[in-house]
Protein backbone atom coordinates (compact mmCIF):
# COMPACT_ATOMS: atom_id res chain seq x y z
CA UNK A 1 0.00 0.00 0.00
CA UNK A 2 1.52 3.28 -1.05
CA UNK A 3 -1.11 5.77 0.04
CA UNK A 4 1.30 8.20 1.73
CA UNK A 5 2.47 10.48 -1.04
CA UNK A 6 5.50 12.76 -0.84
CA UNK A 7 3.20 15.65 0.09
CA UNK A 8 1.74 13.70 2.96
CA UNK A 9 5.15 12.87 4.30
CA UNK A 10 6.33 16.41 4.00
CA UNK A 11 3.44 17.86 5.96
CA UNK A 12 4.03 15.13 8.43
CA UNK A 13 7.59 16.17 9.05
CA UNK A 14 6.05 19.54 9.79
CA UNK A 15 4.18 18.01 12.68
CA UNK A 16 7.30 16.29 13.89
CA UNK A 17 9.02 19.65 14.22
CA UNK A 18 6.12 21.26 16.02
CA UNK A 19 4.94 20.70 19.52
CA UNK A 20 3.70 17.23 20.27
CA UNK A 21 1.27 17.40 23.15
CA UNK A 22 1.02 13.65 23.38
CA UNK A 23 4.74 12.97 23.20
CA UNK A 24 4.84 12.59 26.96
CA UNK A 25 1.87 10.26 27.00
CA UNK A 26 2.79 7.02 28.67
CA UNK A 27 3.18 4.64 25.79
CA UNK A 28 4.60 1.27 26.69
CA UNK A 29 7.18 1.21 23.92
CA UNK A 30 10.25 0.58 25.98
CA UNK A 31 10.99 -2.75 24.36
CA UNK A 32 11.94 -2.17 20.72
CA UNK A 33 10.76 -5.58 19.50
CA UNK A 34 7.32 -4.98 20.97
CA UNK A 35 7.18 -1.50 19.47
CA UNK A 36 7.90 -2.94 16.04
CA UNK A 37 5.18 -5.57 16.46
CA UNK A 38 2.67 -2.87 17.38
CA UNK A 39 3.75 -0.77 14.44
CA UNK A 40 3.33 -3.69 12.03
CA UNK A 41 -0.08 -4.48 13.48
CA UNK A 42 -1.20 -0.88 13.05
CA UNK A 43 0.18 -0.81 9.53
CA UNK A 44 -1.75 -3.98 8.72
CA UNK A 45 -4.98 -2.52 10.08
CA UNK A 46 -4.57 0.74 8.19
CA UNK A 47 -3.46 -0.93 4.96
CA UNK A 48 -5.68 -4.00 4.77
CA UNK A 49 -8.88 -2.85 6.46
CA UNK A 50 -8.96 0.79 5.45
CA UNK A 51 -6.81 1.41 2.37
CA UNK A 52 -7.20 -1.88 0.52
CA UNK A 53 -10.85 -1.41 -0.60
CA UNK A 54 -9.85 1.91 -2.19
CA UNK A 55 -6.73 0.51 -3.83
CA UNK A 56 -8.63 -2.52 -5.06
CA UNK A 57 -11.24 -0.25 -6.62
CA UNK A 58 -8.55 1.82 -8.30
CA UNK A 59 -6.88 -1.31 -9.71
CA UNK A 60 -10.10 -2.35 -11.43
CA UNK A 61 -10.10 0.91 -13.34
CA UNK A 62 -6.91 -0.11 -15.12
CA UNK A 63 -8.43 -3.31 -16.54
CA UNK A 64 -10.11 -3.77 -19.86
CA UNK A 65 -13.65 -5.06 -19.63
CA UNK A 66 -12.68 -8.43 -21.11
CA UNK A 67 -9.63 -8.52 -18.86
CA UNK A 68 -11.89 -7.98 -15.90
CA UNK A 69 -14.33 -10.71 -16.97
CA UNK A 70 -11.51 -13.20 -17.44
CA UNK A 71 -9.90 -12.53 -14.08
CA UNK A 72 -12.10 -10.32 -11.90
CA UNK A 73 -9.98 -10.42 -8.75
CA UNK A 74 -6.47 -10.53 -10.23
CA UNK A 75 -4.10 -7.79 -11.24
CA UNK A 76 -4.88 -5.84 -14.43
CA UNK A 77 -3.67 -7.67 -17.53
CA UNK A 78 -3.20 -5.80 -19.80
CA UNK A 79 -3.04 -2.41 -18.03
CA UNK A 80 -5.03 0.34 -19.70
CA UNK A 81 -6.20 3.85 -18.88
CA UNK A 82 -8.98 3.67 -21.43
CA UNK A 83 -11.70 3.31 -18.78
CA UNK A 84 -10.87 6.74 -17.41
CA UNK A 85 -11.40 8.52 -20.72
CA UNK A 86 -14.47 6.43 -21.53
CA UNK A 87 -15.98 7.12 -18.13
CA UNK A 88 -15.13 10.82 -18.40
CA UNK A 89 -16.91 11.03 -21.76
CA UNK A 90 -19.91 8.79 -21.14
CA UNK A 91 -20.52 9.99 -17.62
CA UNK A 92 -20.29 13.65 -18.66
CA UNK A 93 -18.01 14.11 -15.66
CA UNK A 94 -16.35 17.19 -17.17
CA UNK A 95 -19.50 19.26 -16.96
CA UNK A 96 -20.46 17.72 -13.62
CA UNK A 97 -17.06 18.51 -12.19
CA UNK A 98 -17.64 22.19 -12.97
CA UNK A 99 -21.14 21.99 -11.49
CA UNK A 100 -19.76 20.38 -8.36
CA UNK A 101 -17.12 23.08 -8.03
CA UNK A 102 -19.76 25.79 -8.35
CA UNK A 103 -22.08 24.05 -5.86
CA UNK A 104 -19.24 23.64 -3.40
CA UNK A 105 -17.29 26.90 -3.66
CA UNK A 106 -20.05 29.51 -3.88
CA UNK A 107 -22.27 28.32 -0.98
CA UNK A 108 -19.17 27.59 1.08
CA UNK A 109 -17.93 31.16 0.68
CA UNK A 110 -21.32 32.76 1.22
CA UNK A 111 -22.22 30.70 4.31
CA UNK A 112 -18.82 31.52 5.72
CA UNK A 113 -19.32 35.28 5.39
CA UNK A 114 -22.98 35.24 6.41
CA UNK A 115 -22.10 32.97 9.31
CA UNK A 116 -19.67 35.54 10.69
CA UNK A 117 -22.23 38.33 10.28
CA UNK A 118 -24.80 36.20 12.11
CA UNK A 119 -22.43 35.04 14.81
CA UNK A 120 -20.81 38.37 15.67
CA UNK A 121 -23.78 40.32 17.13
CA UNK A 122 -25.05 37.21 18.92
CA UNK A 123 -21.63 36.43 20.32
CA UNK A 124 -21.21 40.04 21.50
CA UNK A 125 -24.65 40.03 23.09
CA UNK A 126 -26.11 42.97 21.13
CA UNK A 127 -29.62 41.56 21.42
CA UNK A 128 -31.82 41.39 24.48
CA UNK A 129 -31.79 37.62 24.54
CA UNK A 130 -28.66 36.71 22.63
CA UNK A 131 -28.03 33.57 24.66
CA UNK A 132 -31.58 32.36 24.32
CA UNK A 133 -31.37 33.02 20.58
CA UNK A 134 -28.15 31.03 20.37
CA UNK A 135 -29.64 28.08 22.27
CA UNK A 136 -32.70 28.17 20.07
CA UNK A 137 -30.59 28.14 16.91
CA UNK A 138 -28.76 25.05 18.14
CA UNK A 139 -31.82 23.17 19.29
CA UNK A 140 -33.65 23.90 16.06
CA UNK A 141 -31.26 21.36 14.56
CA UNK A 142 -33.09 18.68 16.50
CA UNK A 143 -36.47 19.55 14.99
CA UNK A 144 -37.96 17.15 12.43
CA UNK A 145 -36.08 16.83 9.15
CA UNK A 146 -37.46 19.34 6.68
CA UNK A 147 -36.50 17.78 3.36
CA UNK A 148 -40.07 17.31 2.10
CA UNK A 149 -41.31 20.85 2.88
CA UNK A 150 -38.03 22.22 1.52
CA UNK A 151 -38.76 20.46 -1.77
CA UNK A 152 -42.31 21.87 -1.87
CA UNK A 153 -41.02 25.32 -0.97
CA UNK A 154 -38.29 25.18 -3.61
CA UNK A 155 -40.87 24.39 -6.27
CA UNK A 156 -43.17 27.19 -5.14
CA UNK A 157 -40.31 29.71 -5.15
CA UNK A 158 -39.02 28.40 -8.52
CA UNK A 159 -35.75 27.30 -6.97
CA UNK A 160 -36.34 23.71 -8.05
CA UNK A 161 -34.24 22.30 -10.88
CA UNK A 162 -32.19 25.44 -11.38
CA UNK A 163 -28.57 26.12 -10.67
CA UNK A 164 -29.25 29.55 -9.20
CA UNK A 165 -32.03 28.12 -7.08
CA UNK A 166 -29.84 25.35 -5.77
CA UNK A 167 -27.13 27.87 -4.93
CA UNK A 168 -29.62 30.08 -3.07
CA UNK A 169 -30.93 27.11 -1.11
CA UNK A 170 -27.54 25.84 -0.07
CA UNK A 171 -25.99 29.25 0.54
CA UNK A 172 -28.71 30.38 2.90
CA UNK A 173 -29.67 27.18 4.67
CA UNK A 174 -26.11 26.36 5.65
CA UNK A 175 -25.84 26.49 9.42
CA UNK A 176 -22.47 26.27 11.08
CA UNK A 177 -22.57 29.80 12.42
CA UNK A 178 -22.70 28.51 16.01
CA UNK A 179 -19.31 27.11 15.20
CA UNK A 180 -18.12 30.74 15.12
CA UNK A 181 -19.96 32.14 18.14
CA UNK A 182 -17.66 30.60 20.72
CA UNK A 183 -14.63 31.55 18.70
CA UNK A 184 -15.60 35.23 18.47
CA UNK A 185 -16.09 35.31 22.24
CA UNK A 186 -12.37 34.66 22.49
CA UNK A 187 -11.58 37.84 20.55
CA UNK A 188 -11.30 40.72 23.08
CA UNK A 189 -14.08 43.31 23.01
CA UNK A 190 -11.60 46.15 23.42
CA UNK A 191 -10.79 45.77 19.73
CA UNK A 192 -14.40 46.65 18.85
CA UNK A 193 -14.36 49.77 21.01
CA UNK A 194 -11.01 50.95 19.68
CA UNK A 195 -12.00 50.37 16.06
CA UNK A 196 -15.36 52.12 16.52
CA UNK A 197 -13.67 55.10 18.17
CA UNK A 198 -11.32 55.34 15.22
CA UNK A 199 -14.36 55.55 12.97
CA UNK A 200 -14.14 52.07 11.49
CA UNK A 201 -17.44 51.02 9.96
CA UNK A 202 -19.16 47.78 10.96
CA UNK A 203 -18.77 45.93 7.66
CA UNK A 204 -15.16 46.97 7.27
CA UNK A 205 -14.49 45.93 10.85
CA UNK A 206 -15.89 42.44 10.27
CA UNK A 207 -13.93 41.93 7.07
CA UNK A 208 -10.60 43.49 7.98
CA UNK A 209 -10.34 42.89 11.73
CA UNK A 210 -12.61 40.05 12.88
CA UNK A 211 -12.24 37.67 9.96
CA UNK A 212 -8.43 37.72 9.91
CA UNK A 213 -8.53 36.93 13.64
CA UNK A 214 -10.73 33.92 12.91
CA UNK A 215 -8.49 32.38 10.25
CA UNK A 216 -8.09 28.93 11.85
CA UNK A 217 -11.83 28.57 12.48
CA UNK A 218 -12.69 29.85 9.01
CA UNK A 219 -10.17 27.52 7.36
CA UNK A 220 -11.48 24.46 9.17
CA UNK A 221 -15.07 25.39 8.42
CA UNK A 222 -14.27 26.12 4.78
CA UNK A 223 -12.61 22.74 4.26
CA UNK A 224 -15.33 20.73 5.97
CA UNK A 225 -18.00 22.80 4.23
CA UNK A 226 -16.42 22.20 0.85
CA UNK A 227 -16.13 18.46 1.42
CA UNK A 228 -19.69 18.27 2.70
CA UNK A 229 -21.07 20.21 -0.27
CA UNK A 230 -19.04 18.22 -2.80
CA UNK A 231 -20.20 14.92 -1.32
CA UNK A 232 -23.87 15.77 -0.98
CA UNK A 233 -26.01 13.25 -2.82
CA UNK A 234 -29.51 13.60 -1.37
CA UNK A 235 -30.10 17.29 -2.04
CA UNK A 236 -29.09 17.10 -5.74
CA UNK A 237 -31.28 14.00 -6.06
CA UNK A 238 -34.26 15.89 -4.70
CA UNK A 239 -33.67 19.35 -6.15
CA UNK A 240 -32.06 18.80 -9.57
CA UNK A 241 -33.85 16.66 -12.13
CA UNK A 242 -32.04 17.98 -15.20
CA UNK A 243 -28.89 15.91 -15.88
CA UNK A 244 -27.07 19.02 -17.16
CA UNK A 245 -27.28 20.48 -13.65
CA UNK A 246 -26.02 17.45 -11.76
CA UNK A 247 -22.92 17.47 -9.59
CA UNK A 248 -20.50 14.54 -9.85
CA UNK A 249 -21.98 12.59 -6.94
CA UNK A 250 -25.41 12.61 -8.53
CA UNK A 251 -23.85 11.73 -11.86
CA UNK A 252 -21.92 8.82 -10.35
CA UNK A 253 -25.10 7.49 -8.77
CA UNK A 254 -26.77 7.29 -12.18
CA UNK A 255 -23.60 6.10 -13.90
CA UNK A 256 -23.43 3.30 -11.35
CA UNK A 257 -26.97 2.20 -12.17
CA UNK A 258 -26.39 2.46 -15.91
CA UNK A 259 -23.22 0.40 -16.22
CA UNK A 260 -23.87 -2.28 -13.59
CA UNK A 261 -21.25 -5.02 -13.76
CA UNK A 262 -18.92 -3.04 -16.02
CA UNK A 263 -16.67 -2.61 -13.04
CA UNK A 264 -13.62 -1.11 -14.79
CA UNK A 265 -15.81 1.72 -16.04
CA UNK A 266 -17.57 2.23 -12.67
CA UNK A 267 -14.23 2.10 -10.87
CA UNK A 268 -12.83 4.78 -13.17
CA UNK A 269 -15.91 6.96 -12.66
CA UNK A 270 -15.74 6.50 -8.90
CA UNK A 271 -12.10 7.45 -8.87
CA UNK A 272 -12.76 10.54 -10.98
CA UNK A 273 -15.39 11.66 -8.45
CA UNK A 274 -13.20 10.86 -5.44
CA UNK A 275 -9.94 12.30 -6.82
CA UNK A 276 -10.44 16.01 -6.00
CA UNK A 277 -11.47 15.19 -2.43
CA UNK A 278 -8.60 12.75 -2.12
CA UNK A 279 -6.20 15.43 -3.33
CA UNK A 280 -7.62 17.92 -0.84
CA UNK A 281 -7.26 15.36 1.91
CA UNK A 282 -3.65 14.58 1.08
CA UNK A 283 -2.80 18.30 0.99
CA UNK A 284 -4.64 19.14 4.18
CA UNK A 285 -4.64 15.88 6.09
CA UNK A 286 -2.70 17.36 8.96
CA UNK A 287 -5.27 20.11 9.33
CA UNK A 288 -8.21 17.73 9.03
CA UNK A 289 -7.02 14.80 11.10
CA UNK A 290 -5.06 16.42 13.89
CA UNK A 291 -7.57 19.27 13.79
CA UNK A 292 -10.39 16.96 14.76
CA UNK A 293 -8.21 15.31 17.39
CA UNK A 294 -7.35 18.68 18.88
CA UNK A 295 -10.96 19.77 18.86
CA UNK A 296 -10.64 22.21 15.97
CA UNK A 297 -13.72 20.83 14.31
CA UNK A 298 -15.62 21.76 17.43
CA UNK A 299 -14.58 25.38 17.24
CA UNK A 300 -12.17 25.01 20.13
CA UNK A 301 -9.07 25.65 18.04
CA UNK A 302 -5.96 26.30 20.05
CA UNK A 303 -7.65 25.26 23.23
CA UNK A 304 -6.61 21.93 24.62
CA UNK A 305 -10.18 20.84 24.75
CA UNK A 306 -11.17 20.33 28.33
CA UNK A 307 -13.27 17.15 28.56
CA UNK A 308 -16.51 18.98 29.34
CA UNK A 309 -15.80 21.52 26.64
CA UNK A 310 -15.53 18.79 24.04
CA UNK A 311 -18.72 17.23 25.28
CA UNK A 312 -20.68 20.44 25.14
CA UNK A 313 -19.58 21.68 21.75
CA UNK A 314 -19.60 18.15 20.42
CA UNK A 315 -23.29 17.96 21.02
CA UNK A 316 -23.73 21.22 19.23
CA UNK A 317 -22.00 19.66 16.26
CA UNK A 318 -24.53 16.89 16.24
CA UNK A 319 -27.47 19.19 15.79
CA UNK B 1 -27.22 43.22 26.78
CA UNK B 2 -24.20 44.93 25.38
CA UNK B 3 -24.29 48.10 23.34
CA UNK B 4 -23.09 48.02 19.77
CA UNK B 5 -20.27 50.59 19.48
CA UNK B 6 -20.42 50.91 15.71
CA UNK B 7 -22.18 53.52 13.61
CA UNK B 8 -23.66 56.88 14.51
CA UNK B 9 -26.17 57.54 17.29
CA UNK B 10 -28.97 56.92 14.83
CA UNK B 11 -27.70 53.82 13.08
CA UNK B 12 -26.17 51.84 15.95
CA UNK B 13 -29.50 50.39 17.03
CA UNK B 14 -30.08 48.88 13.61
CA UNK B 15 -26.61 47.60 12.77
CA UNK B 16 -26.93 44.30 14.70
CA UNK B 17 -30.30 43.63 13.06
CA UNK B 18 -28.94 44.44 9.61
CA UNK B 19 -26.04 42.11 10.30
CA UNK B 20 -28.23 39.12 10.98
CA UNK B 21 -30.99 39.99 8.50
CA UNK B 22 -29.91 37.91 5.50
CA UNK B 23 -28.57 34.79 7.27
CA UNK B 24 -31.43 34.97 9.77
CA UNK B 25 -34.02 35.18 7.00
CA UNK B 26 -32.32 32.32 5.20
CA UNK B 27 -32.42 30.22 8.32
CA UNK B 28 -36.09 31.00 8.91
CA UNK B 29 -36.99 30.27 5.29
CA UNK B 30 -34.85 27.19 4.58
CA UNK B 31 -34.11 25.88 8.05
CA UNK B 32 -36.80 26.51 10.61
CA UNK B 33 -39.84 26.72 8.34
CA UNK B 34 -39.30 23.37 6.55
CA UNK B 35 -38.70 21.66 9.89
CA UNK B 36 -41.92 22.98 11.37
CA UNK B 37 -43.89 22.52 8.15
CA UNK B 38 -43.12 18.80 8.34
CA UNK B 39 -45.55 18.68 11.26
CA UNK B 40 -48.27 20.31 9.17
CA UNK B 41 -47.73 18.21 6.05
CA UNK B 42 -47.80 15.03 8.13
CA UNK B 43 -51.56 15.63 8.59
CA UNK B 44 -52.23 15.77 4.86
CA UNK B 45 -52.43 13.51 1.83
CA UNK B 46 -50.53 16.04 -0.24
CA UNK B 47 -49.14 14.46 -3.38
CA UNK B 48 -47.07 17.42 -4.50
CA UNK B 49 -48.47 17.38 -8.03
CA UNK B 50 -48.96 20.95 -9.26
CA UNK B 51 -52.53 22.09 -8.82
CA UNK B 52 -53.55 19.41 -6.34
CA UNK B 53 -54.99 20.49 -3.00
CA UNK B 54 -53.34 19.81 0.34
CA UNK B 55 -55.98 17.19 1.23
CA UNK B 56 -55.93 17.71 4.95
CA UNK B 57 -56.86 14.42 6.56
CA UNK B 58 -56.12 14.70 10.25
CA UNK B 59 -54.32 11.71 11.66
CA UNK B 60 -54.87 9.54 8.58
CA UNK B 61 -51.15 8.94 7.97
CA UNK B 62 -50.52 8.13 11.60
CA UNK B 63 -53.43 5.72 11.81
CA UNK B 64 -52.31 4.12 8.56
CA UNK B 65 -48.86 3.72 10.02
CA UNK B 66 -50.15 2.04 13.14
CA UNK B 67 -52.84 -0.15 11.57
CA UNK B 68 -53.01 -1.35 7.99
CA UNK B 69 -49.42 -0.67 7.01
CA UNK B 70 -48.09 -1.41 10.45
CA UNK B 71 -45.85 -4.21 9.26
CA UNK B 72 -43.94 -1.89 6.91
CA UNK B 73 -43.58 0.92 9.43
CA UNK B 74 -42.89 -1.55 12.24
CA UNK B 75 -40.19 -3.19 10.16
CA UNK B 76 -38.67 0.19 9.36
CA UNK B 77 -38.57 1.10 13.06
CA UNK B 78 -37.03 -2.26 13.91
CA UNK B 79 -34.41 -1.96 11.15
CA UNK B 80 -33.63 1.60 12.26
CA UNK B 81 -33.09 0.49 15.85
CA UNK B 82 -30.88 -2.42 14.84
CA UNK B 83 -28.90 -0.12 12.55
CA UNK B 84 -28.45 2.56 15.21
CA UNK B 85 -27.57 0.18 18.04
CA UNK B 86 -25.30 -2.00 15.87
CA UNK B 87 -23.43 0.90 14.29
CA UNK B 88 -23.07 2.82 17.55
CA UNK B 89 -21.79 -0.13 19.58
CA UNK B 90 -19.42 -1.39 16.88
CA UNK B 91 -18.15 2.03 15.94
CA UNK B 92 -17.49 2.99 19.55
CA UNK B 93 -15.67 -0.29 20.16
CA UNK B 94 -13.67 0.00 16.94
CA UNK B 95 -12.85 3.65 17.58
CA UNK B 96 -11.69 2.93 21.12
CA UNK B 97 -9.56 -0.02 20.03
CA UNK B 98 -7.98 2.01 17.22
CA UNK B 99 -7.36 4.95 19.55
CA UNK B 100 -5.59 2.75 22.12
CA UNK B 101 -3.46 1.22 19.37
CA UNK B 102 -2.69 4.35 17.40
CA UNK B 103 -2.23 7.01 20.07
CA UNK B 104 1.51 6.79 19.79
CA UNK B 105 4.10 9.34 18.76
CA UNK B 106 5.87 8.92 15.46
CA UNK B 107 5.37 9.71 11.83
CA UNK B 108 4.16 6.26 10.85
CA UNK B 109 1.30 6.43 13.33
CA UNK B 110 0.25 9.83 12.01
CA UNK B 111 0.02 8.29 8.54
CA UNK B 112 -1.99 5.32 9.85
CA UNK B 113 -4.39 7.68 11.62
CA UNK B 114 -4.83 9.69 8.43
CA UNK B 115 -5.54 6.54 6.39
CA UNK B 116 -8.11 5.32 8.92
CA UNK B 117 -9.77 8.73 9.04
CA UNK B 118 -9.87 8.98 5.25
CA UNK B 119 -13.01 6.97 4.31
CA UNK B 120 -15.42 9.52 5.74
CA UNK B 121 -14.25 12.32 3.47
CA UNK B 122 -15.71 10.45 0.50
CA UNK B 123 -19.25 10.78 -0.70
CA UNK B 124 -21.64 7.93 0.08
CA UNK B 125 -21.86 7.51 -3.69
CA UNK B 126 -18.14 6.68 -3.74
CA UNK B 127 -18.20 4.44 -0.66
CA UNK B 128 -21.31 2.73 -1.97
CA UNK B 129 -19.63 1.96 -5.29
CA UNK B 130 -16.51 0.64 -3.54
CA UNK B 131 -18.43 -1.80 -1.38
CA UNK B 132 -20.84 -2.81 -4.07
CA UNK B 133 -17.71 -3.98 -5.90
CA UNK B 134 -16.13 -5.60 -2.84
CA UNK B 135 -19.33 -7.50 -2.08
CA UNK B 136 -20.29 -8.19 -5.68
CA UNK B 137 -21.63 -11.76 -5.64
CA UNK B 138 -20.29 -12.58 -9.13
CA UNK B 139 -16.91 -10.96 -9.41
CA UNK B 140 -16.15 -9.45 -6.00
CA UNK B 141 -13.09 -10.32 -3.95
CA UNK B 142 -15.04 -11.02 -0.75
CA UNK B 143 -17.02 -13.74 -2.50
CA UNK B 144 -13.78 -15.30 -3.68
CA UNK B 145 -12.27 -15.26 -0.19
CA UNK B 146 -15.43 -16.64 1.45
CA UNK B 147 -15.69 -19.29 -1.24
CA UNK B 148 -12.07 -20.26 -0.79
CA UNK B 149 -12.32 -20.44 2.99
CA UNK B 150 -15.73 -22.00 3.52
CA UNK B 151 -16.66 -23.28 0.08
CA UNK B 152 -19.89 -21.33 0.35
CA UNK B 153 -21.32 -18.50 -1.69
CA UNK B 154 -23.56 -15.68 -0.60
CA UNK B 155 -25.47 -12.85 -2.18
CA UNK B 156 -24.05 -10.49 0.51
CA UNK B 157 -25.85 -7.18 0.00
CA UNK B 158 -28.55 -9.11 -1.82
CA UNK B 159 -29.14 -11.49 1.05
CA UNK B 160 -31.86 -10.65 3.54
CA UNK B 161 -29.88 -12.08 6.45
CA UNK B 162 -26.53 -10.47 5.63
CA UNK B 163 -27.47 -7.13 4.05
CA UNK B 164 -28.18 -5.26 7.29
CA UNK B 165 -25.05 -6.45 9.15
CA UNK B 166 -22.98 -5.59 6.08
CA UNK B 167 -24.30 -2.04 5.70
CA UNK B 168 -23.66 -1.57 9.42
CA UNK B 169 -20.08 -2.71 8.83
CA UNK B 170 -19.68 -0.31 5.91
CA UNK B 171 -20.97 2.49 8.10
CA UNK B 172 -18.47 1.53 10.81
CA UNK B 173 -15.70 1.37 8.21
CA UNK B 174 -16.58 4.85 7.04
CA UNK B 175 -16.79 6.58 10.40
CA UNK B 176 -14.72 4.71 12.99
CA UNK B 177 -11.78 6.99 12.20
CA UNK B 178 -13.77 9.89 13.59
CA UNK B 179 -14.55 8.01 16.80
CA UNK B 180 -10.87 7.09 17.01
CA UNK B 181 -9.89 10.75 16.87
CA UNK B 182 -12.37 11.72 19.59
CA UNK B 183 -10.97 8.98 21.81
CA UNK B 184 -7.40 10.03 21.03
CA UNK B 185 -8.27 13.58 22.10
CA UNK B 186 -9.71 12.06 25.29
CA UNK B 187 -6.62 9.95 25.90
CA UNK B 188 -4.36 12.97 25.51
CA UNK B 189 -6.35 14.76 28.18
CA UNK B 190 -5.61 12.13 30.80
CA UNK B 191 -2.75 13.43 32.94
CA UNK B 192 0.28 11.09 33.04
CA UNK B 193 0.37 11.42 36.83
CA UNK B 194 -2.75 9.28 37.08
CA UNK B 195 -0.93 6.46 35.32
CA UNK B 196 2.11 6.92 37.51
CA UNK B 197 -0.06 6.62 40.60
CA UNK B 198 -1.71 3.48 39.22
CA UNK B 199 1.70 1.98 38.40
CA UNK B 200 2.86 2.79 41.92
CA UNK B 201 -0.10 0.85 43.26
CA UNK B 202 0.98 -2.09 41.14
CA UNK B 203 -2.05 -2.12 38.85
CA UNK B 204 -1.77 -4.35 35.78
CA UNK B 205 -2.56 -3.09 32.29
CA UNK B 206 -6.07 -4.51 32.28
CA UNK B 207 -6.86 -2.98 35.66
CA UNK B 208 -5.40 0.36 34.57
CA UNK B 209 -7.69 0.33 31.57
CA UNK B 210 -10.76 -0.72 33.53
CA UNK B 211 -10.31 1.60 36.49
CA UNK B 212 -8.35 4.52 35.06
CA UNK B 213 -8.52 4.90 31.30
CA UNK B 214 -12.12 3.88 30.65
CA UNK B 215 -13.67 6.04 33.41
CA UNK B 216 -11.57 9.04 32.41
CA UNK B 217 -12.69 8.60 28.80
CA UNK B 218 -16.32 9.03 29.85
CA UNK B 219 -16.70 12.49 28.24
CA UNK B 220 -15.28 11.18 24.97
CA UNK B 221 -17.68 8.22 25.14
CA UNK B 222 -20.58 10.62 25.69
CA UNK B 223 -19.65 12.60 22.59
CA UNK B 224 -19.02 9.68 20.30
CA UNK B 225 -22.01 7.57 21.36
CA UNK B 226 -24.36 10.52 21.10
CA UNK B 227 -23.02 11.74 17.75
CA UNK B 228 -22.93 8.25 16.24
CA UNK B 229 -26.44 7.40 17.39
CA UNK B 230 -27.85 10.67 16.08
CA UNK B 231 -25.89 10.40 12.85
CA UNK B 232 -26.95 6.85 12.05
CA UNK B 233 -30.54 7.60 13.02
CA UNK B 234 -30.76 10.22 10.29
CA UNK B 235 -28.54 8.40 7.78
CA UNK B 236 -30.07 6.83 4.71
CA UNK B 237 -28.00 7.89 1.71
CA UNK B 238 -25.48 5.10 2.23
CA UNK B 239 -28.25 2.51 2.53
CA UNK B 240 -29.85 3.85 -0.59
CA UNK B 241 -26.66 3.44 -2.60
CA UNK B 242 -25.74 0.03 -1.18
CA UNK B 243 -29.05 -1.82 -1.13
CA UNK B 244 -31.75 0.63 -2.17
CA UNK B 245 -33.54 -0.33 1.04
CA UNK B 246 -34.11 -3.89 -0.13
CA UNK B 247 -33.31 -7.08 1.77
CA UNK B 248 -34.36 -5.79 5.15
CA UNK B 249 -32.39 -2.55 5.19
CA UNK B 250 -35.19 0.00 4.88
CA UNK B 251 -34.77 2.40 7.78
CA UNK B 252 -37.36 5.03 8.66
CA UNK B 253 -35.25 7.70 6.96
CA UNK B 254 -34.97 5.72 3.75
CA UNK B 255 -38.66 4.84 3.86
CA UNK B 256 -39.42 8.54 4.24
CA UNK B 257 -37.20 9.41 1.28
CA UNK B 258 -38.64 6.68 -0.92
CA UNK B 259 -42.29 7.41 -0.19
CA UNK B 260 -41.79 11.09 -0.87
CA UNK B 261 -39.36 11.03 -3.80
CA UNK B 262 -39.42 7.45 -5.02
CA UNK B 263 -42.11 7.91 -7.63
CA UNK B 264 -45.24 7.71 -5.48
CA UNK B 265 -44.66 11.27 -4.22
CA UNK B 266 -46.63 10.67 -1.05
CA UNK B 267 -45.36 13.83 0.54
CA UNK B 268 -47.86 13.74 3.41
CA UNK B 269 -47.11 10.15 4.30
CA UNK B 270 -43.39 10.86 4.04
CA UNK B 271 -43.76 13.81 6.41
CA UNK B 272 -45.45 11.51 8.90
CA UNK B 273 -42.45 9.16 8.66
CA UNK B 274 -40.14 12.12 9.23
CA UNK B 275 -42.16 12.87 12.37
CA UNK B 276 -41.78 9.28 13.56
CA UNK B 277 -38.05 9.61 12.99
CA UNK B 278 -38.12 12.83 14.98
CA UNK B 279 -39.84 11.08 17.89
CA UNK B 280 -37.22 8.35 17.80
CA UNK B 281 -34.48 10.99 17.77
CA UNK B 282 -35.94 12.76 20.78
CA UNK B 283 -36.45 9.55 22.76
CA UNK B 284 -33.06 8.00 21.92
CA UNK B 285 -31.12 11.27 22.01
CA UNK B 286 -32.69 12.41 25.26
CA UNK B 287 -32.28 9.01 26.85
CA UNK B 288 -28.65 8.78 25.77
CA UNK B 289 -27.76 12.25 26.99
CA UNK B 290 -29.44 11.59 30.33
CA UNK B 291 -27.74 8.26 30.96
CA UNK B 292 -24.34 9.24 29.54
CA UNK B 293 -24.19 12.44 31.55
CA UNK B 294 -25.24 10.69 34.74
CA UNK B 295 -22.62 8.05 34.09
CA UNK B 296 -19.98 10.74 33.64
CA UNK B 297 -20.85 12.28 37.00
CA UNK B 298 -21.07 9.03 38.90
CA UNK B 299 -17.76 7.72 37.57
Interface residues (C-beta under 8 A of the other chain):
Chain A: X3 X4 X8 X9 X12 X13 X15 X16 X20 X21 X22 X23 X24 X25 X26 X27 X28 X29 X38 X39 X41 X42 X43 X45 X46 X47 X49 X50 X51 X53 X54 X56 X57 X60 X68 X69 X72 X73 X114 X115 X117 X118 X120 X121 X122 X124 X125 X126 X127 X128 X130 X137 X140 X142 X143 X144 X145 X146 X147 X148 X149 X150 X151 X152 X153 X155 X169 X171 X172 X173 X175 X177 X189 X192 X193 X196 X197 X200 X201 X202 X205 X206 X227 X230 X231 X232 X233 X234 X237 X238 X249 X250 X252 X253 X256 X261 X263 X266 X267 X269 X270 X273 X274 X277 X278 X280 X281 X285 X286 X288 X289 X290 X292 X293 X294 X295 X304 X305 X306 X307 X308 X310 X311 X314 X315 X317 X318
Chain B: X1 X2 X3 X4 X5 X6 X7 X15 X16 X19 X20 X22 X23 X24 X25 X26 X27 X29 X30 X31 X32 X33 X34 X35 X36 X37 X38 X39 X40 X41 X46 X48 X50 X98 X101 X102 X103 X104 X105 X106 X107 X108 X109 X110 X111 X112 X113 X114 X115 X116 X117 X118 X119 X121 X122 X123 X124 X125 X126 X128 X129 X130 X131 X132 X133 X134 X136 X138 X139 X140 X141 X144 X173 X177 X178 X181 X182 X184 X185 X186 X187 X188 X189 X192 X195 X196 X205 X218 X219 X220 X222 X223 X226 X227 X230 X231 X234 X236 X237 X241 X253 X256 X257 X260 X261 X267 X270 X271 X274 X275 X277 X278 X281 X282 X285 X289 X296
